[in-house]
Amino acid sequence: MITTSAFAGKRYAVLGLARSGMAAVESLLAGGAEVTAWDSREEPRRALEGRVELADPLGIDLAGFAGVVVSPGVPLNSHPIASHAEAAGVPVIGDIELFALARPDLPAHRVVGITGTNGKSTTTALVHHVLQSAALPARMGGNIGLPVLGQAPLPPGGVYVLELSSYQIDLTHSLACDVAALLNITPDHLDRYDGFEAYAASKARLFAMQDADQFAVFGVGDSETRSVAERELARHLPGKVQSVDGADLLSLQPDWPTLQGPHNLQNAAVAVAIAEALGLTQAQWAPALASFRGLPHRMERVAEAGGLLFINDSKATNPASTAPALAAFPPNPNKRVHWIVGGLPKGDDLDECAPHFGNIAAAYTIGEAGPMFADLLRPHMPVTRSEMMCDAIQQAMAAARPGDVILLSPACASFDQFRDYEARGDSFRQIVHALTTDQGSPAAEGSR
């Protein structure tokens, strides 16, 4: 695990004992800290009995504590822990801030931080893959994979690649990334912020923590990201800020089977800019882009059966993240798209998807948003009110012809019918495999 002697003799409270919370507790204890920990669930509390003080931080005097470590899922704009800690003069932090505090004790290394409303998981995994392909020691963490504190420290020369949500950035105060990247900013998570500007400001804080001689990389697809880039251009040293659109990589994209569509072109462009900021050459990154296998639930090719391609894009939890998935399939009479859409809506329109409605042969609406989305889409395409995932897949298969694509890209949260987007994507994959196998045409496994 990653820890530091800087924790020794200090008192920390940890609220929330899921994976990152438990990793934080272990790191703090290993560094010699005194820890008070709490979770509403009994099981993780039992696992720590005798090693920590079990008490809810809301019910104790926090004076003298070095920090309150909370899960990124704790809403700082409404949870009482924020005001309780502030009254005691104690910072509310996350596991990424603990990692930042531990960095001076780690072997010489560099840190890449990647944020954005959409595409950050794919870009983080892609950068990690590029580094590994170039034989550089690398660890991936943050909002993806294993908690960074729970992983073994890298040897000298290693690179930590962190996906950072706005929630995690809110809980981080001293992470000076050697390379920081912002892909895009579109409205999302506005229940946690005082409007879109506050959400955008949260993303921009990743760069405010950098030194002027560190690298900053930006996408160019939206005005808010461009505004952040302009501000950082004035603050960083010459040559340390780069904005990319991927136009110079367009001729290479056909060689990247899991990085199709304009959104993945920008993801790849940001990854390449990060790799080159770290000293890699095209001879190192180009083969890695071609061999990247993608991530589950992000344009995941789950099966090809009966001439149909089934794609799981369950991670598309808002219209802005579904739009690029639709754009990945331009109008083609021999490759029509059957779109499964719906869930728990984050808004009352699909305006960001509208430019790509011409790509869609038919839509199949599911979940709470189903009736609303059906009304929105009927003027533009045939629509079936499917309600349930299994029905939508069966109906799409019945209407599709060889060469067509059946795409789950919901443009909605999953919580009306599923635990999370991963459970929704797993359900899609399982149903597809069951239906295609039952038809006597075994599904060919896609990229996982």
Rosetta blueprint (number, residue, H / E / L):
1 M L
2 I L
3 T L
4 T L
5 S H
6 A H
7 F H
8 A L
9 G L
10 K L
11 R E
12 Y E
13 A E
14 V E
15 L E
16 G L
17 L L
18 A L
19 R H
20 S H
21 G H
22 M H
23 A H
24 A H
25 V H
26 E H
27 S H
28 L H
29 L H
30 A H
31 G L
32 G L
33 A L
34 E E
35 V E
36 T E
37 A E
38 W E
39 D L
40 S L
41 R L
42 E H
43 E H
44 P H
45 R H
46 R H
47 A H
48 L L
49 E E
50 G L
51 R L
52 V E
53 E E
54 L E
55 A L
56 D L
57 P H
58 L H
59 G H
60 I L
61 D L
62 L L
63 A L
64 G L
65 F L
66 A L
67 G E
68 V E
69 V E
70 V E
71 S L
72 P L
73 G L
74 V L
75 P L
76 L L
77 N L
78 S L
79 H L
80 P H
81 I H
82 A H
83 S H
84 H H
85 A H
86 E H
87 A H
88 A L
89 G L
90 V L
91 P L
92 V E
93 I E
94 G L
95 D H
96 I H
97 E H
98 L H
99 F H
100 A H
101 L H
102 A H
103 R H
104 P H
105 D H
106 L L
107 P L
108 A L
109 H E
110 R E
111 V E
112 V E
113 G E
114 I E
115 T E
116 G L
117 T L
118 N L
119 G L
120 K H
121 S H
122 T H
123 T H
124 T H
125 A H
126 L H
127 V H
128 H H
129 H H
130 V H
131 L H
132 Q H
133 S H
134 A L
135 A L
136 L L
137 P L
138 A E
139 R E
140 M E
141 G E
142 G E
143 N L
144 I L
145 G L
146 L L
147 P L
148 V H
149 L H
150 G H
151 Q L
152 A L
153 P L
154 L L
155 P L
156 P L
157 G L
158 G E
159 V E
160 Y E
161 V E
162 L E
163 E E
164 L L
165 S L
166 S H
167 Y H
168 Q H
169 I H
170 D H
171 L L
172 T L
173 H L
174 S L
175 L L
176 A L
177 C L
178 D L
179 V E
180 A E
181 A E
182 L E
183 L L
184 N L
185 I L
186 T L
187 P L
188 D L
189 H L
190 L H
191 D H
192 R H
193 Y L
194 D L
195 G L
196 F H
197 E H
198 A H
199 Y H
200 A H
201 A H
202 S H
203 K H
204 A H
205 R H
206 L H
207 F H
208 A H
209 M L
210 Q L
211 D L
212 A L
213 D L
214 Q L
215 F E
216 A E
217 V E
218 F E
219 G E
220 V L
221 G L
222 D L
223 S H
224 E H
225 T H
226 R H
227 S H
228 V H
229 A H
230 E H
231 R H
232 E H
233 L H
234 A H
235 R H
236 H L
237 L L
238 P L
239 G L
240 K L
241 V E
242 Q E
243 S E
244 V E
245 D L
246 G L
247 A H
248 D H
249 L H
250 L H
251 S H
252 L H
253 Q H
254 P H
255 D H
256 W L
257 P L
258 T L
259 L L
260 Q L
261 G L
262 P H
263 H H
264 N H
265 L H
266 Q H
267 N H
268 A H
269 A H
270 V H
271 A H
272 V H
273 A H
274 I H
275 A H
276 E H
277 A H
278 L L
279 G L
280 L L
281 T L
282 Q H
283 A H
284 Q H
285 W H
286 A H
287 P H
288 A H
289 L H
290 A H
291 S H
292 F L
293 R L
294 G L
295 L E
296 P L
297 H L
298 R E
299 M L
300 E E
301 R E
302 V E
303 A E
304 E E
305 A E
306 G L
307 G L
308 L E
309 L E
310 F E
311 I E
312 N E
313 D L
314 S L
315 K L
316 A L
317 T L
318 N L
319 P H
320 A H
321 S H
322 T H
323 A H
324 P H
325 A H
326 L H
327 A H
328 A L
329 F L
330 P L
331 P L
332 N L
333 P L
334 N L
335 K L
336 R L
337 V E
338 H E
339 W E
340 I E
341 V E
342 G E
343 G L
344 L E
345 P L
346 K L
347 G L
348 D L
349 D L
350 L L
351 D L
352 E L
353 C L
354 A H
355 P H
356 H H
357 F H
358 G H
359 N H
360 I E
361 A E
362 A E
363 A E
364 Y E
365 T E
366 I E
367 G L
368 E L
369 A L
370 G H
371 P H
372 M H
373 F H
374 A H
375 D H
376 L H
377 L H
378 R L
379 P L
380 H L
381 M L
382 P L
383 V E
384 T E
385 R E
386 S E
387 E E
388 M L
389 M H
390 C H
391 D H
392 A H
393 I H
394 Q H
395 Q H
396 A H
397 M H
398 A H
399 A H
400 A L
401 R L
402 P L
403 G L
404 D L
405 V E
406 I E
407 L E
408 L E
409 S L
410 P L
411 A L
412 C L
413 A E
414 S L
415 F L
416 D L
417 Q L
418 F L
419 R L
420 D L
421 Y H
422 E H
423 A H
424 R H
425 G H
426 D H
427 S H
428 F H
429 R H
430 Q H
431 I H
432 V H
433 H H
434 A H
435 L H
436 T H
437 T H
438 D H
439 Q L
440 G L
441 S L
442 P L
443 A L
444 A L
445 E L
446 G L
447 S L
448 R L
